[in-house]
Amino acid sequence: MTEDSTFHHGDVSADSAPIVEMKNIEKHFGNIIALAGVSFDVKSGECHCLLGDNGAGKSTFIKTMSGVHKPTKGEILFEGKNMDFESPRDAMEAGIATVFQDLAMIPLMSVARNFFMGREPVVGRGPLKRMDYDKMNSATTEAMRQMGINLRAPDQAVGTLSGGERQTVAIARAVYFGAKILILDEPTSALGVRQTSNVLATIDRVRKQGVGVVFISHNVRHALAVGDRFTVLNRGKTLGTAKRGEITPEELQDLMAGGQEMAQLEGSLGGTV
């Protein structure tokens, strides 16, 4: 995949206030320092990519931003207010939604039931109360249509969808239920080229709706296709943030690989890395 000029890239003003800010975040697990002073922010209508190899601290970052972990030090601001999330539910209620790699879906359950899982609308009262399947089916169909996917039947098992389509269901679900910030955990890591393109197009649509997207990835090419800003995480520290056009794919890849460490290794191996 190459950088795609057909994608919209937000003209986010440098003066516009971020929706969410993480300031000098540290997270310790006993003697292990997983995050060592990470600062990161995302604004409405932009895609801010957090890049890093395995072990860089991306998972801890996601869980800290989304309320799974409380930071050991530092501040999390949401729309300018200091937040102290007690749980992922607190973060979701504030407007921070996370789509993890496992997608939290039940394969044999319908697309619509997965879409509304835990928030099913009902009709009737008392012993006559039942799920409003018509509302779930119509809302799911429309939400997916807005993401560029026409469902054959919203009552089909979600397991019959492709990996990219299931990603889109999860993203559409988050947006439908009011996400202002969408954290995507390696959404393209297990997908083929066509499915990856579909997911990147979905991210583009979400950004156009004014949602701030945090795209976690180790794939520079995928990030460059949709990203407006890029922050590299290495061993729990941020190595810098660059806007689109300020850094080359090679420079991003080098930062992810450890920069000077990789150069030294390449030299010791005779330039074979």
DAHUHU-V556214 format. One record per residue. N is the residue number from 1. SS is DSSP state (alpha for helix, beta for strand, coil for the rest). Layout:
n=N ss=SS
n=N ss=SS
This chain:
n=1 ss=coil
n=2 ss=coil
n=3 ss=coil
n=4 ss=coil
n=5 ss=coil
n=6 ss=coil
n=7 ss=coil
n=8 ss=coil
n=9 ss=coil
n=10 ss=coil
n=11 ss=coil
n=12 ss=coil
n=13 ss=coil
n=14 ss=coil
n=15 ss=coil
n=16 ss=coil
n=17 ss=coil
n=18 ss=coil
n=19 ss=coil
n=20 ss=beta
n=21 ss=beta
n=22 ss=beta
n=23 ss=beta
n=24 ss=beta
n=25 ss=beta
n=26 ss=beta
n=27 ss=beta
n=28 ss=beta
n=29 ss=beta
n=30 ss=coil
n=31 ss=coil
n=32 ss=beta
n=33 ss=beta
n=34 ss=beta
n=35 ss=beta
n=36 ss=beta
n=37 ss=beta
n=38 ss=beta
n=39 ss=beta
n=40 ss=beta
n=41 ss=beta
n=42 ss=beta
n=43 ss=coil
n=44 ss=coil
n=45 ss=coil
n=46 ss=coil
n=47 ss=beta
n=48 ss=beta
n=49 ss=beta
n=50 ss=beta
n=51 ss=beta
n=52 ss=coil
n=53 ss=coil
n=54 ss=coil
n=55 ss=coil
n=56 ss=coil
n=57 ss=coil
n=58 ss=alpha
n=59 ss=alpha
n=60 ss=alpha
n=61 ss=alpha
n=62 ss=alpha
n=63 ss=alpha
n=64 ss=alpha
n=65 ss=alpha
n=66 ss=coil
n=67 ss=coil
n=68 ss=coil
n=69 ss=coil
n=70 ss=coil
n=71 ss=coil
n=72 ss=coil
n=73 ss=beta
n=74 ss=beta
n=75 ss=beta
n=76 ss=beta
n=77 ss=beta
n=78 ss=beta
n=79 ss=coil
n=80 ss=coil
n=81 ss=beta
n=82 ss=beta
n=83 ss=beta
n=84 ss=coil
n=85 ss=coil
n=86 ss=coil
n=87 ss=coil
n=88 ss=alpha
n=89 ss=alpha
n=90 ss=alpha
n=91 ss=alpha
n=92 ss=alpha
n=93 ss=alpha
n=94 ss=alpha
n=95 ss=coil
n=96 ss=beta
n=97 ss=beta
n=98 ss=beta
n=99 ss=beta
n=100 ss=coil
n=101 ss=coil
n=102 ss=coil
n=103 ss=coil
n=104 ss=coil
n=105 ss=coil
n=106 ss=coil
n=107 ss=coil
n=108 ss=coil
n=109 ss=coil
n=110 ss=beta
n=111 ss=alpha
n=112 ss=alpha
n=113 ss=alpha
n=114 ss=alpha
n=115 ss=alpha
n=116 ss=coil
n=117 ss=coil
n=118 ss=coil
n=119 ss=coil
n=120 ss=coil
n=121 ss=coil
n=122 ss=beta
n=123 ss=beta
n=124 ss=coil
n=125 ss=coil
n=126 ss=alpha
n=127 ss=alpha
n=128 ss=alpha
n=129 ss=coil
n=130 ss=beta
n=131 ss=beta
n=132 ss=coil
n=133 ss=alpha
n=134 ss=alpha
n=135 ss=alpha
n=136 ss=alpha
n=137 ss=alpha
n=138 ss=alpha
n=139 ss=alpha
n=140 ss=alpha
n=141 ss=alpha
n=142 ss=alpha
n=143 ss=alpha
n=144 ss=alpha
n=145 ss=alpha
n=146 ss=alpha
n=147 ss=coil
n=148 ss=coil
n=149 ss=coil
n=150 ss=coil
n=151 ss=coil
n=152 ss=coil
n=153 ss=coil
n=154 ss=coil
n=155 ss=coil
n=156 ss=coil
n=157 ss=beta
n=158 ss=alpha
n=159 ss=alpha
n=160 ss=alpha
n=161 ss=coil
n=162 ss=coil
n=163 ss=alpha
n=164 ss=alpha
n=165 ss=alpha
n=166 ss=alpha
n=167 ss=alpha
n=168 ss=alpha
n=169 ss=alpha
n=170 ss=alpha
n=171 ss=alpha
n=172 ss=alpha
n=173 ss=alpha
n=174 ss=alpha
n=175 ss=alpha
n=176 ss=alpha
n=177 ss=coil
n=178 ss=coil
n=179 ss=coil
n=180 ss=coil
n=181 ss=beta
n=182 ss=beta
n=183 ss=beta
n=184 ss=beta
n=185 ss=beta
n=186 ss=coil
n=187 ss=coil
n=188 ss=coil
n=189 ss=coil
n=190 ss=coil
n=191 ss=coil
n=192 ss=coil
n=193 ss=alpha
n=194 ss=alpha
n=195 ss=alpha
n=196 ss=alpha
n=197 ss=alpha
n=198 ss=alpha
n=199 ss=alpha
n=200 ss=alpha
n=201 ss=alpha
n=202 ss=alpha
n=203 ss=alpha
n=204 ss=alpha
n=205 ss=alpha
n=206 ss=alpha
n=207 ss=alpha
n=208 ss=alpha
n=209 ss=coil
n=210 ss=coil
n=211 ss=coil
n=212 ss=beta
n=213 ss=beta
n=214 ss=beta
n=215 ss=beta
n=216 ss=beta
n=217 ss=beta
n=218 ss=coil
n=219 ss=coil
n=220 ss=alpha
n=221 ss=alpha
n=222 ss=alpha
n=223 ss=alpha
n=224 ss=alpha
n=225 ss=alpha
n=226 ss=alpha
n=227 ss=coil
n=228 ss=coil
n=229 ss=beta
n=230 ss=beta
n=231 ss=beta
n=232 ss=beta
n=233 ss=beta
n=234 ss=beta
n=235 ss=coil
n=236 ss=coil
n=237 ss=beta
n=238 ss=beta
n=239 ss=beta
n=240 ss=beta
n=241 ss=beta
n=242 ss=beta
n=243 ss=beta
n=244 ss=coil
n=245 ss=coil
n=246 ss=coil
n=247 ss=coil
n=248 ss=coil
n=249 ss=alpha
n=250 ss=alpha
n=251 ss=alpha
n=252 ss=alpha
n=253 ss=alpha
n=254 ss=alpha
n=255 ss=alpha
n=256 ss=alpha
n=257 ss=coil
n=258 ss=coil
n=259 ss=coil
n=260 ss=alpha
n=261 ss=alpha
n=262 ss=alpha
n=263 ss=alpha
n=264 ss=alpha
n=265 ss=alpha
n=266 ss=alpha
n=267 ss=alpha
n=268 ss=alpha
n=269 ss=coil
n=270 ss=coil
n=271 ss=coil
n=272 ss=coil
n=273 ss=coil
